[in-house]
Amino acid sequence: MWSRKDLKKKARILIKSNYWRSVSVCFLIAMLTASYPISRSLFLNYFPDKIQTKTALILPVFISAESFSSAFLDFIPDNFIAAAFLHTVQNYLKRPDFIVTSFLTLGVILSLLYKFFISNLLIVGEKRFFVESYNYEDTNISKIFFLYKLRYLANPSWVMFCYTLFQKLWDLTIIGGIIKHYEYSMIPYILAENPKISQKNAFFLSKQLTKGNKWKLFLLDLSFLGWELFSLFTLGILDILYVRPYKMNCKASLYLFLRRNYVLSRAPKYEQLNDSYLEHVPSEDELLISKALYDDSEGPYTKISYFAPRQYPVFLFSVQPPVAAVKSPINPAQNYDFLSCVFLFHAFSIFGWLLEIISELLSCGTLENVTLKTLPWLPLYGICGLLILLLLKKYIKKPATMFIINFVVYTALDYLVQLLLDFGFGIELPEYHSYLTFMNGEAYLGDGAVFALLGCAFFYYFAPRWNSLFLKLKKWMRISICILLTAIFVFDLLSGIRVVS
């Protein structure tokens, strides 16, 4: 039998040994999947007055959904899709313009695809991180992307689609929705352990693992209610910094306890819970023998050693990626020459422009707040990206410190750029009206947090990869690309200034 007291005691121990990784994972999941109702307010409670007016029809849907959300039923992601759909219909009735309607419809389709092929799979990755970190202290944050690294997406996406669909149908009965919420609660954990499991077996095992435990699971969630209410008064910040990591470590401990008892009892379909290394940490001798046998079989990890201390031996996982998907680890500490810096400035600027377009399309249903009159550059992204690469290298082993510095640098630059455009060129940008603002409403903390995370992604992932691809080109090609991009950018910049004047 398990008790809440023991689970929470173990969870507190796990948080102490793996605090920043747990917080980082919860931050990523809160931002990328919108699966935490409380901490999502840090990113999504900001609605400029202009957008509020445009979304007057759908805003009540969103507010009622958010107020109905609880620790047990999370309606938010799917109501965003519903809201986007209603906004599409509204705009079509007002302006039956084919191009506008097509963009809005595309936004709805992209929202659905994001939900089923990104959000759901990242939730499975989150469970994998916390289950692994129970016995492996140095589990990487990137574990939340493990299904993408394995190139194994179809089956987990289908099972999670069924999980979401069946849960929403049961939610219509209210009481049945609460019961099924707990009965289905182990499905993401089961997928995290065995991505190959069928939909039928995943539902069966979740039902068996939670049999006789639903009321205790309800009480476990209820025991976090005080923490979650307290998080509301911190605008969701406490939820990210402590409550969510605490709860996730607790749930991971519970899953491992339930699966252990189920496997030991040799209950029906126990062999589907086939990742024994979640429980049994192999010794160094076992790893050496296993790796030698693995190399003889010429598995995909044969050329790359993954003997990292206190990390799960990925070459022993039941699902192996294709050989082409296994690459050498990225070196974020590499040096960038002048041409690379020029190229990355433009790459970051264009990437930022695309992010703004996609974000605006999915969140508001229109592109009226994004200028399409100029070429696709947002220099603020390029400037911040270069500053991160050139000035923060000494913090490479301190991602938390790098995140804080990124936050401060972006917020300050954002404020200065807005002042420059406002007073220098007379371009008045939208002013923020939210409790998560400062600097007279000119800077929004949610934007700063998002960009700080994006800055870390620039430094640790995008810049090294893009630069390695750039360096594969011949030197004359690299010079030509930099000259061409710079010439187009300067021409576009001068044209914009002339239009304003």
VOGU-3710 file (C-alpha; in Angstrom, 3 decimals, decimal comma):
1> mwsrkdlkkk> 0,000/0,000/0,000  1,098/3,558/-0,611  0,518/6,666/1,442  0,492/10,357/0,551  2,967/11,079/3,327  5,597/8,693/1,920  5,109/9,899/-1,639  5,473/13,538/-0,672  8,520/12,829/1,452  10,212/11,132/-1,502
11> ariliksnyw> 9,121/13,947/-3,830  10,745/16,567/-1,599  13,988/14,580/-1,628  13,879/14,369/-5,426  13,287/18,120/-5,756  16,313/18,906/-3,600  18,597/16,736/-5,724  17,209/17,852/-9,093  15,589/21,225/-8,500  16,584/23,340/-11,497
21> rsvsvcflia> 16,035/20,546/-13,994  12,551/19,909/-12,599  11,693/23,598/-12,681  13,009/23,935/-16,237  10,924/21,006/-17,454  7,774/22,379/-15,819  8,461/25,799/-17,301  8,844/24,318/-20,784  5,704/22,227/-20,486  3,676/25,144/-19,115
31> mltasypisr> 4,725/27,290/-22,062  4,648/24,718/-24,865  1,615/22,620/-23,951  -0,635/24,872/-21,862  -1,327/21,911/-19,582  -0,988/23,712/-16,231  -4,073/25,891/-15,603  -2,486/28,024/-12,859  1,017/28,659/-14,165  -0,315/29,346/-17,668
41> slflnyfpdk> -1,470/32,725/-16,384  2,179/33,759/-16,447  2,022/33,601/-20,258  -1,628/33,870/-21,247  -3,421/36,353/-19,001  -2,164/39,234/-21,124  -4,736/40,545/-23,589  -4,063/43,974/-25,147  -7,144/46,180/-25,296  -7,080/46,001/-29,077
51> iqtktalilp> -7,214/42,231/-29,113  -9,850/42,132/-26,384  -12,155/44,160/-28,593  -11,625/41,845/-31,543  -12,214/38,697/-29,511  -15,288/39,898/-27,627  -17,307/37,020/-29,044  -14,964/34,249/-27,941  -13,531/35,688/-24,723  -16,454/34,521/-22,547
61> vfisaesfss> -15,782/30,997/-23,775  -12,161/31,267/-22,666  -12,958/32,855/-19,293  -15,649/30,334/-18,424  -13,304/27,493/-19,393  -10,500/28,863/-17,262  -12,743/29,404/-14,237  -14,063/25,852/-14,578  -10,567/24,392/-14,702  -9,483/22,577/-11,598
71> afldfipdnf> -6,803/20,193/-10,433  -8,853/17,357/-11,880  -10,097/18,521/-15,289  -8,046/20,691/-17,631  -10,208/22,085/-20,426  -7,959/24,960/-21,434  -6,026/23,614/-24,464  -9,099/22,326/-26,242  -11,090/25,483/-25,557  -8,335/27,468/-27,230
81> iaaaflhtvq> -9,006/25,390/-30,331  -12,743/25,923/-29,934  -12,172/29,645/-29,465  -10,025/29,780/-32,595  -12,774/28,015/-34,522  -15,451/30,432/-33,265  -13,211/33,343/-34,184  -12,827/31,923/-37,671  -16,609/31,704/-38,094  -17,040/35,210/-36,705
91> nylkrpdfiv> -14,518/36,712/-39,117  -16,020/34,816/-42,029  -19,482/36,215/-41,303  -18,113/39,755/-41,033  -15,679/39,572/-43,936  -16,284/36,667/-46,294  -12,903/37,204/-47,837  -11,296/34,033/-49,154  -7,719/34,918/-48,156  -8,620/36,016/-44,620
101> tsfltlgvil> -10,828/32,994/-44,058  -8,152/30,680/-45,411  -5,581/32,060/-42,956  -7,989/31,667/-40,056  -8,904/28,136/-41,065  -5,215/27,339/-41,347  -4,829/28,594/-37,776  -7,448/26,132/-36,567  -5,790/23,256/-38,437  -2,373/24,183/-37,066
111> sllykffisn> -3,831/24,326/-33,550  -5,183/20,806/-33,902  -1,930/19,493/-35,336  0,011/21,184/-32,543  -2,245/19,629/-29,943  -1,937/16,065/-31,213  1,617/15,960/-32,577  3,457/18,315/-30,252  1,556/19,101/-27,070  0,455/15,532/-26,332
121> llivgekrff> 3,883/14,079/-27,119  5,631/16,644/-24,926  3,346/15,672/-22,055  4,508/12,066/-22,492  8,092/13,354/-22,552  7,482/15,231/-19,308  6,363/12,005/-17,621  9,456/10,268/-18,974  11,722/12,904/-17,457  10,241/12,631/-13,969
131> vesynyedtn> 10,071/8,837/-14,030  13,705/8,600/-15,131  14,956/11,220/-12,692  13,597/9,127/-9,817  16,701/6,909/-10,043  18,927/8,897/-12,440  19,809/12,308/-10,986  21,389/13,773/-14,125  18,469/13,135/-16,457  18,635/15,770/-19,197
141> iskifflykl> 15,910/18,348/-19,702  15,868/17,313/-23,359  14,236/14,066/-22,267  10,862/15,731/-22,850  11,664/15,463/-26,579  12,632/11,790/-26,405  9,869/10,616/-28,770  11,132/13,018/-31,445  14,679/11,790/-30,945  13,473/8,230/-31,399
151> rylanpswvm> 11,495/9,282/-34,492  8,644/7,302/-32,994  5,534/9,491/-33,124  2,582/7,783/-34,799  1,570/5,296/-32,117  1,977/7,637/-29,101  0,052/10,342/-30,990  -2,803/7,927/-31,694  -3,015/6,663/-28,116  -2,931/10,206/-26,724
161> fcytlfqklw> -5,582/11,267/-29,244  -7,865/8,488/-28,015  -7,048/9,405/-24,429  -7,995/13,062/-25,020  -11,113/12,216/-27,025  -12,505/9,651/-24,586  -11,788/11,927/-21,626  -13,653/14,848/-23,208  -16,624/12,654/-24,035  -16,761/11,391/-20,463
171> dltiiggiik> -16,458/14,969/-19,205  -19,913/15,634/-20,616  -21,301/13,438/-17,823  -19,337/15,387/-15,141  -19,164/12,568/-12,558  -18,066/10,063/-15,180  -15,437/12,549/-16,347  -13,898/12,747/-12,873  -13,816/8,960/-12,511  -12,306/8,453/-15,960
181> hyeysmipyi> -9,799/11,228/-15,326  -8,220/9,058/-12,648  -8,732/5,799/-14,500  -6,895/7,191/-17,540  -4,282/9,128/-15,532  -1,530/6,523/-15,971  -1,751/6,386/-19,784  0,929/9,077/-20,412  3,256/7,318/-17,939  2,684/3,951/-19,600
191> laenpkisqk> 3,463/5,497/-23,000  6,568/7,093/-21,528  7,757/3,638/-20,522  6,604/1,762/-23,602  5,814/3,961/-26,659  5,016/0,836/-28,695  2,083/-0,218/-26,537  -1,281/-0,441/-28,283  -4,188/1,825/-27,435  -6,182/-1,090/-26,038
201> nafflskqlt> -3,370/-2,290/-23,774  -2,545/1,239/-22,586  -6,123/1,813/-21,462  -6,300/-1,647/-19,896  -3,111/-1,207/-17,881  -4,078/2,271/-16,712  -7,388/0,877/-15,515  -5,633/-1,960/-13,675  -3,008/0,288/-12,077  -5,651/2,677/-10,754
211> kgnkwklfll> -8,108/-0,021/-9,672  -8,900/0,562/-6,014  -6,771/3,743/-6,051  -9,075/6,352/-7,596  -10,296/7,753/-4,283  -6,736/7,909/-2,954  -5,641/9,643/-6,163  -8,420/12,170/-5,662  -7,279/12,809/-2,091  -3,685/13,137/-3,312
221> dlsflgwelf> -4,745/15,872/-5,741  -6,841/17,470/-3,015  -3,819/17,605/-0,719  -2,152/20,000/-3,179  -5,139/22,356/-3,231  -3,656/24,693/-0,606  -0,423/25,011/-2,587  -2,336/25,706/-5,797  -4,504/28,373/-4,163  -1,355/29,980/-2,809
231> slftlgildi> 0,094/29,865/-6,339  -2,790/31,988/-7,581  -1,621/34,835/-5,347  1,865/34,630/-6,899  0,413/34,870/-10,443  1,479/31,296/-11,182  5,145/31,864/-10,391  5,138/29,605/-7,319  3,423/26,925/-9,390  6,412/26,791/-11,720
241> lyvrpykmnc> 9,095/27,224/-9,077  7,842/24,637/-6,603  4,270/23,306/-6,710  4,340/21,700/-10,149  7,779/20,042/-9,733  6,628/18,810/-6,317  3,437/17,323/-7,755  5,126/15,781/-10,801  7,797/14,084/-8,688  5,069/12,796/-6,412
251> kaslylflrr> 3,053/11,356/-9,319  6,168/9,774/-10,846  6,950/8,087/-7,524  3,399/6,786/-7,400  3,558/5,390/-10,932  6,795/3,547/-10,210  5,283/2,080/-7,040  2,124/0,904/-8,833  3,980/-0,572/-11,821  6,460/-2,370/-9,552
261> nyvlsrapky> 3,679/-4,124/-7,652  1,841/-4,931/-10,862  4,914/-6,458/-12,514  5,846/-8,455/-9,407  2,314/-9,858/-9,214  2,578/-11,052/-12,843  -0,867/-9,586/-13,509  -2,405/-9,646/-17,017  -0,282/-7,892/-19,664  2,435/-7,019/-17,124
271> eqlndsyleh> 5,041/-7,737/-19,820  3,934/-4,521/-21,582  5,629/-2,624/-18,753  8,960/-3,625/-20,211  11,453/-0,971/-19,086  13,171/-2,671/-16,165  15,960/-0,077/-16,088  13,555/2,460/-14,628  13,746/0,397/-11,441  17,071/-1,366/-11,772
281> vpsedellis> 20,070/0,948/-12,169  22,789/-1,128/-13,877  26,243/-1,244/-12,349  29,330/-0,165/-14,274  30,221/-3,784/-15,055  26,724/-4,477/-16,356  26,922/-1,412/-18,577  30,296/-2,440/-20,010  29,073/-5,945/-20,833  25,790/-4,658/-22,269
291> kalyddsegp> 27,557/-2,045/-24,386  29,988/-4,610/-25,774  27,101/-6,876/-26,803  25,245/-3,895/-28,209  28,214/-2,784/-30,307  28,499/-6,290/-31,737  24,925/-5,996/-32,929  25,767/-2,629/-34,581  22,922/-0,735/-32,984  22,342/2,957/-33,802
301> ytkisyfapr> 24,284/4,140/-30,733  27,351/2,017/-31,543  29,504/4,933/-32,735  28,480/7,239/-29,893  29,053/6,325/-26,274  26,323/7,312/-23,838  28,144/6,384/-20,667  27,100/9,450/-18,726  27,135/8,872/-14,977  23,735/8,934/-13,278
311> qypvflfsvq> 21,889/8,906/-16,591  19,603/6,283/-18,091  21,453/4,022/-20,615  19,521/4,968/-23,747  21,140/2,234/-25,837  19,218/-0,308/-23,702  15,807/1,294/-24,247  13,193/-0,935/-25,883  12,685/1,519/-28,755  15,780/2,339/-30,790
321> ppvaavkspi> 15,976/5,271/-33,224  17,041/4,917/-36,861  20,788/5,237/-37,371  20,349/8,534/-39,235  18,662/10,074/-36,173  21,613/9,467/-33,845  24,029/12,379/-33,977  27,003/13,463/-31,935  26,173/15,754/-29,029  25,997/19,456/-29,886
331> npaqnydfls> 28,845/21,645/-28,674  27,301/25,000/-27,636  30,715/26,304/-26,514  32,013/26,607/-30,074  33,486/29,859/-31,398  31,687/31,922/-34,032  33,654/33,897/-36,624  32,493/37,144/-38,234  30,636/35,490/-41,133  28,864/33,123/-38,762
341> cvflfhafsi> 27,770/36,048/-36,598  26,363/37,895/-39,622  24,535/34,808/-40,809  23,126/34,011/-37,354  21,925/37,602/-36,912  19,791/37,257/-40,029  18,740/33,710/-39,136  17,587/34,777/-35,664  15,800/37,846/-37,067  13,881/35,834/-39,675
351> fgwlleiise> 13,149/33,079/-37,163  11,727/35,683/-34,754  9,515/37,126/-37,476  8,111/33,675/-38,232  7,449/33,061/-34,540  5,530/36,341/-34,268  3,431/35,486/-37,314  2,564/31,990/-36,065  1,871/33,216/-32,526  -0,425/35,973/-33,747
361> llscgtlenv> -2,269/33,638/-36,097  -2,883/30,963/-33,476  -3,693/33,235/-30,527  -5,806/35,941/-32,196  -7,013/34,374/-35,416  -5,876/37,383/-37,487  -2,667/38,988/-38,701  -3,798/42,583/-38,247  -1,334/43,238/-35,403  1,686/42,040/-37,423
371> tlktlpwlpl> 3,072/44,142/-40,235  3,380/42,310/-43,540  4,505/45,402/-45,447  8,195/44,821/-44,777  10,439/41,864/-45,429  10,609/39,115/-42,776  13,099/40,540/-40,283  12,743/41,334/-36,573  16,185/42,749/-35,698  15,509/42,587/-31,938
381> ygicgllill> 15,734/38,793/-32,121  18,982/38,977/-34,080  20,580/41,491/-31,700  19,604/39,520/-28,602  20,749/36,272/-30,204  24,209/37,660/-30,955  24,571/39,171/-27,482  23,736/35,815/-25,971  26,288/33,994/-28,122  29,098/36,474/-27,598
391> llkkyikkpa> 28,677/37,490/-23,957  27,190/34,542/-22,084  29,568/31,733/-22,998  31,061/31,665/-19,503  27,643/30,684/-18,117  27,329/27,660/-20,360  27,221/25,264/-17,382  24,741/27,463/-15,505  21,518/27,417/-17,554  19,493/28,981/-14,722
401> tmfiinfvvy> 21,850/31,991/-14,603  21,751/32,239/-18,394  17,954/32,256/-18,319  17,866/35,149/-15,830  20,398/37,194/-17,820  18,463/36,542/-21,039  15,301/37,755/-19,337  16,919/41,002/-18,167  18,676/41,694/-21,491  15,569/41,110/-23,606
411> taldylvqll> 13,277/43,163/-21,359  15,703/46,103/-21,331  16,235/45,946/-25,116  12,507/45,621/-25,758  11,853/48,725/-23,678  14,630/50,735/-25,350  13,544/49,726/-28,868  9,964/50,750/-28,141  11,119/54,117/-26,805  13,352/54,642/-29,847
421> ldfgfgielp> 10,568/53,866/-32,296  8,073/55,948/-30,351  10,167/59,093/-29,895  12,621/58,742/-32,770  10,354/57,672/-35,607  6,897/58,279/-34,236  5,946/54,593/-34,442  3,676/53,861/-31,508  3,683/50,172/-30,600  0,855/48,539/-28,581
431> eyhsyltfmn> 1,118/49,307/-24,877  0,679/46,398/-22,482  -2,142/46,481/-19,962  -1,637/43,600/-17,561  -0,634/42,998/-13,966  2,523/41,297/-15,318  3,975/44,564/-16,631  6,353/47,288/-15,539  8,179/50,296/-17,046  4,887/52,203/-17,458
441> geaylgdgav> 3,250/49,391/-19,377  6,010/49,256/-21,985  7,416/45,855/-21,018  5,566/42,589/-20,412  7,105/40,010/-18,077  5,492/37,091/-19,892  7,253/38,098/-23,107  10,537/38,356/-21,210  10,140/34,859/-19,785  9,298/33,383/-23,169
451> fallgcaffy> 12,214/35,096/-24,863  14,595/34,069/-22,073  13,696/30,468/-22,797  14,074/31,098/-26,517  17,487/32,659/-25,859  18,632/29,501/-24,105  17,371/27,503/-27,093  19,388/29,798/-29,402  22,546/29,246/-27,415  22,322/25,525/-26,673
461> yfaprwnslf> 20,585/24,232/-29,806  19,759/26,491/-32,759  23,015/28,436/-33,122  25,347/25,395/-32,989  23,213/23,452/-35,472  22,654/26,312/-37,892  26,314/27,283/-37,748  27,479/23,723/-38,434  25,274/23,662/-41,552  26,551/27,104/-42,586
471> lklkkwmris> 30,195/26,049/-42,207  29,653/23,105/-44,540  29,313/25,599/-47,407  32,351/26,846/-49,294  33,757/30,164/-48,129  32,722/32,103/-51,247  29,169/30,830/-50,783  29,138/31,910/-47,130  30,389/35,382/-48,082  27,806/35,692/-50,864
481> icilltaifv> 24,943/34,674/-48,569  25,983/37,184/-45,901  26,333/40,037/-48,421  22,983/39,252/-50,033  21,089/39,019/-46,730  22,692/42,190/-45,401  21,943/44,147/-48,583  18,275/43,095/-48,530  18,008/43,901/-44,824  19,551/47,388/-45,182
491> fdllsgirvv> 17,346/48,183/-48,193  14,258/47,074/-46,287  15,290/49,089/-43,229  15,884/52,259/-45,220  12,581/51,802/-47,058  10,760/51,505/-43,749  12,374/54,660/-42,383  11,471/56,565/-45,585  7,835/55,448/-45,326  7,593/56,627/-41,718
501> s> 9,203/59,985/-42,474
//
